[in-house]
């Protein structure tokens, strides 16, 4: 690595981390101001609040990293262009693509850090952050899930008309067991409630019907019904309240291995909303490449020297970053609704802006 490469790389990394720290500080002050009354109502001490922000700050850093990279690249490159440093570099015989070498080294460093934090560190801090907010800010928060269908075991299917995650009670419960595409057992109950002490489900006003096949001496099968009922029944199922409480925002607290495992479980059970989790997983893999795309586009946007100074390049950088965010949010929203496929939604912004950057590259003075 030459002196010039070290010079550019140092400016990129120092500007990026400086901007991230500034934005994190601003967001923290705003958030602290808004939540101060909630902290007071819950009589939270300073250490508890600091613990919350230790989990809050990584989430904010991960959220702003791609756009902060773009802004830092635009700022550094436009400053170099204003001081005619880029003209001097190109005039010395260095090609434009060779000049991008330190930029891509910086992008690789930030991409690796971003992937590791988004895949493992930030999800763990998100779990702590969301638990804190549920405990102190959203005490009365509850979700009613309706018409819950899932496969809990091979050939065993569960149905609930609705389920409330605050009381952990489900209504109009049924569990059907099949064999050779034939219903052999059905368990129903007016409601089902989780017993936290026994760590079991209690079925109220339950009925159990089964079908048994007996073979006579002539070889013919004789089918008869088996029926049981009662007021209450403790039973152990392969599900727990957290399986009903899952919501599309839960992926924020899952690491990449946990996401993969959860997606497999959701597909096995035939659960709805699996597209949101698949989209999140593909986005985590696409984000490091997003950094490379934004770095390339940022250099192209800001490498031309302007008589009016660097204001126009920085403003253009903000505009393009805003367009990227809107495009990303639109594709993600549609993917979570079922179209386009999650992998397409995750990679479409990268592909689109790579094509735009290559088109813009033709007009860069080299």
N, C-alpha and C positions, 0 to 999 in steps of 0.2 A: 504494500500500500504506500503510495507516494505522499509527499507533504500536502499536496493539493487535496487528495482524497481524505486525509485526516482532518484537514481544515474544514471541508464541507460537512463531513460526518459529525464532527464535534458541534458545529453550528446547528445541524438538524436535531441532534439528540438533546442538546441543551435547551433549544427553543421549545421542543415538544414537551419536555418535562416541566419547563417553566410555565408554559401555557396550561398544562394539566393541573399543576399545583394552584395556579391562580383561579381557574374555573372551579376546582374542588373547594377552594376556600370560600368563594362567592356563594356557591350552592349550599355549603354547610352553614354559613351565616344566615342565609335566607331560611333554610329549613329549621335551624335552631330558633329563629325569631317566631316562625309560625307555630312551632310545637311547644314553646315555653310554657304556655298555660296548661297543656296536657301533662308536662313533666311535674308542674306544681300540684295539679289535682291528684296525681298518683304518688306524691311525696317521694320522688326518685332522687337518689343522691348523685353526686358528681361522677363517681366511678361507674355507676350504672349507665348514666347518659354517655360517658366517654366510651363505654363498651359498645353501646348502640352505634356510635359514629365510627368505631373501628370496623364495624360490619357495613355501615352505610357508605363509607368512602370508596372501598373497592368496587361496589356496584356502580357508583357514579363514574369512577375512572374507566371502567369497562364500557360504560354507555357512551362516553364522549371520545374514546380513543380514536376510532377511524376518522371522524371529522376533525379532531384536533391534529392528527397527522397531516391531513390535507391543508389545514390553515397554517401549520408550522412550515410546511414545504413552500407554500405560496409566499409567506412572509420572508423566509430566508432567501429564496430564489429572486424575488422581486428586489430585495435589498442589494443582492449581488449584481443584478441587472442595472440598477440605478447607479451603482458605483463603477459601471462598465467592466466589472470583473469577468462576466460571462463572455463579453466581446474579446477581452484579453486572452481568456482560456481558449476560445475557438480560433483566434488569430495565431496562437502558438502552435497550431497543428493538431490540437486535441479534437477529435470528432465529438459530435453531440452525444452519440451513444456511449462513448467512453466517459464523457463527463457525468453520465447517469450512474456510473459504477458506484460511487460512494452513496448515492441516493438509494440504490437498491440494497446495499449493505445495511444501511440504516433501516430500510423497510423490512429486511429479513430479521434484524434484531427485534424490532417492535412487533413483527408478526409472531415470532416464537413466544415472546412474553405475553402477547395478547391471547394466543391460543391456549397457553398453559393456565393463565388466570381465568379466562372464560370457561375453560373446560373443567377445572378442578377447584381453584381457590375461590372465585366469586360465587359459585353455587352454594358452597358451604357457608360463606358469610351471609348469603341471601336467606338461607334457612334460619339462621339466628336472627336476622333483621326482621323477617316476616313473623317469626314467633314472638318477638318483642312487640311488634305493632299489633298483633292479634291479642296479646295479653293486656296491653295498656291502652291501646287506641281504639280497638274494634271489639270490645268485650261482648257486645250483643250481636256480633256478626253471625249470620246463619245462611245456609244455602239449602234450598229444597230442590232435590233432583226428582224428576218425574219420568215414569215409564223406563225404568232401569232394566236393561237386558244384558246378561253376561254369561259366558261359559266359564264355570268355576273349576271344572274337571273335565276330562274327556267324556263326552256323551252326557254331561250333567249341566243343566241350564237353570239359571236363576232369574226370577222376575220380581220387581217391586213396582207398585203403582206410584209411590213417591217415598222419598227418604229425606229426613231433616238431620243435618249434621250437627246441629246445636244440641238436640235431645238424643241423638243417635237412635231414633225410632224410624222404622220403615213400616209401611202399610200395604195390605193386600199382597202378602208374600207367597211365592210358590217356587218349589224346587222340583224339577222334572228330570228323571233318569231314563235314558234310552239304552236299548240293546238291540243290535241288528236293525236299526231304524224303527224300532217299536217301543212305545212307552211302557215301561215295566214298573215304574214307581213315581208317585206324585205326592209331595208334602206341601200343604197349604196352611196359612195362618192369617188371622185378621191383622196382626201386627207382630213385629220382631224388634226386640230391644237389646242393646249391648249391655251386659253386666260387667262393670269395670272391676268388681271384686273377683268374680269367678273367671273373668276373661273368656266368657262364653256368650252366646246369643240365647235369649229367652223368647220362645214362641208362645203367643197368647191365642187361645181358642184355635188349636191346631187340628188338622185332619191329615191322616196318612193313608193313601190307597196304593195297593200293589197288585201286580198280576203274577201269578205263579203257574207254571206249566208242569203238569204231571203226566207221565207216560204210563199208559195201561199195558196189560199183558199182550194186547193185540198190536201194540206199537203206535197206537193213536194217542195224540196229546189231549189232555183234559185241562182246560184253563178255568181257574177260579179266582175270585177277587179276595184280597186281604185288606181289611179296613181297621184303622185305629183312630182314636181321637182323645182330646183332653183339654183342660183349661190352660195348663202351662207346661212347657217342656224346655229343659236346658239342652242345648245341642252345640257341638263344635263344628264350625264350617271353615273352609279354607280361605275365608275372607274376613276382613276386619273393617271397622268404621272408616279407616283411611282410604279404603278402596271405593267408598261412596263419596267421600269428601273431595276427591280429586277434581281439580278445576284447571282450566287451561293455563292459569298463571303459575301452576305448581312446577312447571318445567324450569322456572328460574332458580329453583333450589335443588336441581339435580345435576350431578356431574355427568360427563359424557357416557361412562359405563352404566350409570344408573338410568340415564335416558334410554339407552339401547335395551336394557333389561325391561324397563317399563313399557316401551313400545311393543316388545315381544309379548308381554303379558296382556296388553290391551288388545292386540290383534287376536290372541288366542281366545280371549273372552268375548270378542266381537263388540267391544266398547266403541262408543261414538267419541269424536274429538281427537282421534289418534293423529289426524293431519297436523294439528297444532304442535304436538310433540315431535313429529317427524320434521316439520319445518324448522323448529328450533335446533334440532340436531344438525341438519344440513347447514344452517346459518353459522353454527359454530365452526364448521369446517371451511366455510366460504369466507369468513371474516378475515383470516390472515391474507388471503388473496385480494380481498378488498383493499387492504393497506397498500399492496403493490400497485393496484390500479389507480388509487387516489394519489400516490406519490408520482407516478408517471404523468397523470393528468395535471397535477399541481405544477410540475416543472414546465410542462408545455404552456400552461396558461400564463406563467409569470416570468418566463425567461427572456421575453422581448423587452427592450428598454423603451420606456415611454417618456415623452417630454413632460407630461403632466405629473410625473412622480409615480409612486407605488400605490396610490389610492385606488386607481382603477383596477389593478390586478387583484388587490385584496378584496375589493367589492365583488369582482367577478368570481373570485374563489368562494366567497360566502354564498353567492347566488347558485353556483354549481353544487356546492355542498347541500344547500337547501333542496335543490331539485333531486339530488341523490337520495336524501332522506325521505322525501315524499314518494319517490318511485319505489324505494325499498319498503315503505309502510304499506303502499297499495298492493304490491305483489304478495307481501306476507299476509295481509288481511284476506285476500282472495284465496291463497293457499290454505289457510286455516278453515275457510268455508268449503274447501273441497276441490277448487280449481284455481290455478294450474297445479300439477303435482308438486309436492314440497321441494323436491330437488331442483325443479325448474325455477320455482319462486326464489330459492336461496341463491342460485347462480345467475339468474337473469340480469339483475343490476350490474354485476361484475362484467358479464359479457357485453351488455349494452354500452357501458361506459368505457370498456376497452376499445370497442369499435369507434366510439366518439373520439377517444384520445388518439387513436391511430389516424383518424381523418384530420384531426387538428395538427398532428405531427407534420403533415405535409406542408403546412404554412409557417413552420418555425424556421427562422433564419439559422442556417447551419454552416 
